[in-house]
Structures are given as C-alpha cells and as structure tokens.
Amino acid sequence: MIKTTRILFLNGVNLNMLGIRETDKYGYITISSIIADITELYLPAGIEIEYFQTNSEYLLTDYVHQTYRYIDYMVINPAGHTHTSIAIRDSLLAVNMSFIELHISNIAAREAFRHRSYFSDIATDVLVGFGFKAYYLVIKTIYRSFII
C-alpha cells in the first residue's frame, strides 16, 4: 500500500493572473493548469496536491495556520510578498514546518528590490528561475528526499 503524502502549494499575489500578465516573461500557462497537471501526474504515486492562491497576505497567513496539521510538506511561491511579508514568514515559523520556496523567475536577476527574500533563510530549499518547470521539479525533490 502506498502511503499518501500531502503537499500544499501556497501561491501569493498575482499568480492567479498567470497566462494573462506579462506573457513575454511568464507565457500563457495558468497556475491552475500546472496544478491540475502535477495532480494528475503524481496522484498514482500517492502524492495528494492541495493548492491555495490568494492576493491577500492575511488569508495566506491564516491558511498556513489552518492546514499545517494535515499537510506533510509545504511549497510556497510568495510572489510579491517575498520581499515584504514578515507576517507570512512568522506564520511559517510558528507552525515549525519544513517548506520549499519557489519562484518562476530568477528574483536575483530582476530589480534590486526583489533580491531580498524574507523566506530563503528559513526554507529547506529554494528553487528560482526554472519557469513553470519549478512546480514539477519541487515535487521530484520532495519525493526523492522525503518519501523514498
């Protein structure tokens, strides 16, 4: 019997606009299509994907508090909150759970204000600059490191 592993993808501000916003940088793929694809790919391996996206800092913080007890692993793309949210950082520290920080673009190669992340120093791992492939790579990272 395959043990079910629950992975929560938390996605921050404006990620609901993927496929529409800055298509020259992000393309036409939507976040919901990526999540649907990885759910279909990894469910047979016993990995359940939960997904939450909000543009609200406080809702993201509340969601961390509400879900940490039944989630095995968290992946967060804080998006614009990366450089501003001590509140989300503190919520992750409060639940004392390992998580991976993920970014579609390479935040270190963008504007100077994007170079500072409030999450990287407390994350188990950080994936940046792999585009949408990061969502697939992070599952493989978790699967290899924590399930096998």
N, C-alpha and C positions, 0 to 999 in steps of 0.2 A: 504494500500500500504506500502510495506517495504521500509524504507529509505536505500539507498545504502551507505555503509561505505567502503572507500578505504584505504587499509592498504598496505604500501610499505615495503617490505623486502629488506634490503640492506645487501649484503654479501661481505666480503672482501677477502683478499688474500688467495689463495689455496683452497677455498671452492668448486671451480669447479673440484677439484681433489678427492672429497669425493667418496667413492666406489673403489678408486684405492690406495690412500695414507694411510699409517698406518692403515690397515684394522683391525689389532689387537686392536686398540684404537677406531676407528670410524666405523668399519664394512663395509658392501658392498653397503649400501644405498647411492644413489646420491642425491644431493641437488635438482636437477630438479624433481626427483620423489617425494620428500617430498612436494615441492611447488605445483606440479600437484595434489597431493592427498588433500592438505588442500584447494586448489582452488575448487576442486570438492565437498568437504565436506561442505564448508561454503558459496558458491555462493547462494544456496537456501535460506540462512538466510539473504541475502542482503549484504554480505561481498565480495568485489572485492579485489583480491590479485594482487599486482604488484610486480615484482621481478627484482632485478638488482644485478649482481655479476660482480666484476672486481678485477683484481690483481693490479690495478693502484690507488694509493692514490688520484691523481688529478681527475681521472674520477669519483671516488666515491664522492669527494667534489663537483664537477660540477653537479652530479646527484641530490644531496641534493638541490642545488640551483635551478635546473630546475623543480623539482617536488613538492616542499613543498606547493605550492598554491592550488593544486588539490588533495592532499593526506590528509586524515583525521588523520592518525596515522602512525608513522614510527617505524620499528623494525630493529635494526642493529646488525649484528654479524660482528664486525670489524676484527675478527680473529687476525692475526699478527699485524695489525695496532693498536690494543688495547693498546699496550704498547709503541707506538712510535709516534702516529699521533696527534699532536696538530692541524694540518691543518683540519683534519676531525672534530675534536672536535669543532674548531672555526666555521666551516660551520654549524654545528648543532645549535650552539649558535646564529649564525647570522640569522637563519630563525625562531628562537624562537618557536620551535615546540616540543611538548612532544614526547618522544620516549622511547622505551624499549631496553635495551642492552641484548643481548642473546649470550650465549656460549654453545656449545655442551659439552665440558669438563669443569671440575671444575678448573678454572685457578688458584685458591688459593692453590690447591693441586699439582700443577705442579712446574716447575723450578722457582726459586726465581724471575727471571726477568719477569715472567708472572704474578706476584702477583699485580703489579701496573696497573690499568686501567685509561686511560685518559677520560673515558666516564661515569664511575659509579656514580660519584658525581653530574653529571648533568642529568642523566637518571631518568625517572619517576619510573622505576623499573628495576631490573636486575635478569635474570634467568641464572643460571650457573649449570652445572653438571647433567642435566637431559637427556643428549644424544639428540637424534633426537626428543624425546617427547617434548622438549622445544618449537619447532616450533608449535606444537599443543596447548601446554599449554598457549603460549603467545596469541593466538587467543582467547582462552577462557577467559583469563584475560582481554583483551581489550573488548570483547563482554559483559562480566558481569559488568565491571567498567564504561564503557563509552557509551554503547548503551542502556542498559536497564534502 
